Amino acid sequence: MKRAMRIGLFILLTFVIGRSIANVYLQWPAPMPDWLHDSTMFAIRVTGLGQEYNPEDAENMATVIVASISWTLTGLMLWLLVFTVRRFRDRHTERS
């Protein structure tokens, strides 16, 4: 039960922190980067959502891509933080 609660907390923190990071990036007053635009247009063509240029679809896909990258990186950073804290704690309990 304790492990399930930890996993649930980890997923919740990943979502909350990742969402905040994604919102900061998506609200940034700058044009969409070329790599993001090109990858979203490629994804739209591959999935068959449209052949012609459709900026609304590109913006929606860009939002999904940015949110996914943000959540993935946040989850990875939280996992590394937990790993580091456990290693640090184990190292100090061995000395005592």
Helices and strands as residue ranges (DSSP letters): H 2-26, H 34-47, H 55-95
